[in-house]
Amino acid sequence: EVQLVESGGGLVQAGGSLRLSCVASGFTFEDSVIGWFRQAPGKEREGVLCIRTSDSSTYYGDSVKGRFTFSSDNAENTVYLQMSRLKPEDTAVYYCAVGAGRRTWGPQLCTGTYYYTSSIFTSWGQGTQVTVSS
C-alpha cells in the first residue's frame, strides 16, 4: 500500500519561506510522476509542480515559477517543495501525489481537470496547511 505523508506547513509572513516534505512508503520515486497540488478554500485544486522522474521533465505553475522548487532525496524516499517569497494567495492545503511514470508528458498532467489529474496521480497524501499572512 502506498502512503504519502506531508509535513512542513505552517503560518508564515508574506515574503517568507517554507519547505514541505513528502515521505513515501510502499512506493519508489524511480520512473514515476510526482506532483504537488494545492487547494484553497472555495477554489479548485491547482497543480503547482509536477515532474516525471525518468527524465526530470518538470512543469511549474505560472503562479509559482521562480519561487517554488522541487528536490528529492531518493535515499530517504522523500521529495520536497521549497517555497520562497510566499504570498497570501499561496495560502492553501498542499498535497503531494504520485503515479506511474510511463505516460506521455505534458502540462496537462498537472493542469488537467480534477478527474484527469486524479487518474494520473493515483496516490495522495493527507495534505499540509500553508497560511501566508500579509
C-alpha positions as CSV (number, residue, x, y, z in Angstrom):
1,E,0.0,0.0,0.0
2,V,1.3,3.4,-1.0
3,Q,1.4,6.0,1.8
4,L,2.4,9.6,1.4
5,V,2.9,11.9,4.4
6,E,3.4,15.6,4.0
7,S,4.8,17.9,6.6
8,G,6.3,21.3,6.9
9,G,3.3,23.5,6.6
10,G,2.6,26.4,8.9
11,L,2.0,30.1,9.3
12,V,4.5,32.4,7.7
13,Q,4.5,36.1,6.8
14,A,4.4,37.3,3.2
15,G,7.9,37.2,1.8
16,G,8.9,34.2,3.9
17,S,9.8,30.7,3.0
18,L,8.7,27.2,3.9
19,R,9.9,23.7,2.8
20,L,7.3,21.0,2.5
21,S,8.3,17.4,2.8
22,C,6.6,14.3,1.4
23,V,7.8,10.9,2.6
24,A,6.7,7.9,0.7
25,S,6.3,4.3,1.8
26,G,5.3,1.4,-0.4
27,F,6.4,3.3,-3.4
28,T,9.7,4.4,-5.0
29,F,10.0,7.6,-7.0
30,E,12.0,5.9,-9.8
31,D,10.1,6.0,-13.0
32,S,7.1,7.8,-11.6
33,V,5.3,11.1,-11.8
34,I,5.3,13.3,-8.7
35,G,3.0,16.2,-8.2
36,W,2.5,19.0,-5.7
37,F,-1.0,20.3,-5.7
38,R,-2.9,22.8,-3.6
39,Q,-6.4,23.7,-2.8
40,A,-7.5,27.0,-1.2
41,P,-11.0,27.3,0.4
42,G,-13.7,27.7,-2.2
43,K,-11.3,27.1,-5.1
44,E,-10.5,24.2,-7.3
45,R,-7.4,22.1,-6.8
46,E,-4.4,23.5,-8.6
47,G,-1.3,21.8,-9.9
48,V,1.7,23.6,-8.5
49,L,4.6,21.5,-9.8
50,C,4.7,18.1,-11.5
51,I,7.7,16.1,-12.5
52,R,8.4,12.9,-14.4
53,T,11.3,11.3,-12.7
54,S,12.6,9.2,-15.7
55,D,13.8,12.3,-17.5
56,S,13.1,15.1,-15.0
57,S,10.5,16.7,-17.2
58,T,9.0,19.4,-15.0
59,Y,6.0,21.7,-15.0
60,Y,5.8,24.7,-12.8
61,G,2.5,26.6,-12.4
62,D,2.7,30.1,-13.7
63,S,1.9,31.5,-10.3
64,V,4.9,29.8,-8.6
65,K,7.6,29.9,-11.3
66,G,10.8,31.3,-9.9
67,R,9.6,31.0,-6.3
68,F,9.0,27.2,-5.8
69,T,11.5,24.5,-6.5
70,F,11.4,20.7,-6.3
71,S,14.0,18.5,-4.8
72,S,14.3,14.9,-3.7
73,D,16.3,12.6,-1.5
74,N,16.0,9.1,-3.0
75,A,17.8,7.5,-0.1
76,E,15.1,8.9,2.2
77,N,12.3,8.3,-0.3
78,T,11.3,11.9,0.3
79,V,10.5,14.8,-2.0
80,Y,10.4,18.4,-1.1
81,L,8.7,21.6,-2.2
82,Q,10.8,24.6,-1.4
83,M,8.6,27.7,-1.3
84,S,10.1,31.2,-1.3
85,R,8.8,34.7,-1.5
86,L,5.5,33.4,-0.3
87,K,2.4,35.5,-0.9
88,P,-1.0,35.5,0.8
89,E,-2.5,33.9,-2.3
90,D,-0.3,30.9,-1.7
91,T,-2.4,30.0,1.3
92,A,-3.9,26.6,0.8
93,V,-3.7,22.9,1.8
94,Y,-0.8,21.4,-0.1
95,Y,-0.8,17.8,-1.2
96,C,1.8,15.6,-2.7
97,A,0.7,12.9,-5.1
98,V,2.4,10.1,-7.2
99,G,1.6,7.9,-10.1
100,A,3.1,5.6,-12.6
101,G,5.7,7.3,-14.8
102,R,5.2,5.7,-18.2
103,R,2.9,8.2,-19.8
104,T,3.1,11.0,-22.3
105,W,4.4,14.1,-20.7
106,G,2.7,17.4,-20.9
107,P,1.5,20.2,-18.7
108,Q,-2.0,18.7,-18.7
109,L,-0.8,16.1,-16.3
110,C,-0.6,19.0,-13.8
111,T,-3.2,21.4,-15.0
112,G,-5.9,19.0,-16.2
113,T,-9.3,18.6,-14.6
114,Y,-9.7,17.2,-11.1
115,Y,-10.8,13.8,-12.6
116,Y,-8.0,13.7,-15.1
117,T,-5.2,14.5,-12.6
118,S,-6.7,12.1,-10.1
119,S,-6.4,9.4,-12.8
120,I,-2.8,10.2,-13.3
121,F,-1.8,10.7,-9.7
122,T,-3.3,7.7,-8.0
123,S,-1.9,8.1,-4.5
124,W,-2.3,11.2,-2.4
125,G,-1.1,12.4,0.9
126,Q,-3.4,13.9,3.6
127,G,-2.2,17.5,2.9
128,T,-0.5,20.1,5.0
129,Q,-1.8,23.6,5.6
130,V,0.2,26.6,4.5
131,T,-1.0,30.0,5.6
132,V,0.7,33.2,4.5
133,S,-0.2,36.3,6.4
134,S,0.0,39.8,4.8
